[in-house]
Amino acid sequence: MIQNNMKRAEANDPVALQDMAKRHYHEGDYERSFRYWTKAAELGDAEAHHCLSVMYVKGECVEKDEKMDLYHEEEAAIRGHPTARFYLACMELINERFGRAVKHLIIAANLGFDE
């Protein structure tokens, strides 16, 4: 299975890139996971954008960077990632932009976010 995923990742299959990134991330190899998620994000994968956002928040393999965090979270949200919408709502609440926060929360709920 891993060999098959590697071949698919080499062929720029976003699902395989995502799988490889998660595997390396959980093994603590943040550098490889970052590379795989970056490639998947370049191909438009919403989950990859969200995961890159988390890496920028935590400073895993990269310097902490609020602008890159926001960029990747917005890209994930645009592509329909419900958790990204929720996080954007939280950012808007912190900045006291309540109307925008409510809009993000409504979209997140419509996308299935129920936490």
Secondary structure, 3 states (H helix, E strand, C coil): CHHHHHHHHHCCCHHHHHHHHHHHHHCCCHHHHHHHHHHHHHCCCHHHHHHHHHHHHHCCCCCCCHHHHHHHHHHHHHCCCHHHHHHHHHHHHHCCCHHHHHHHHHHHHHCCCCC
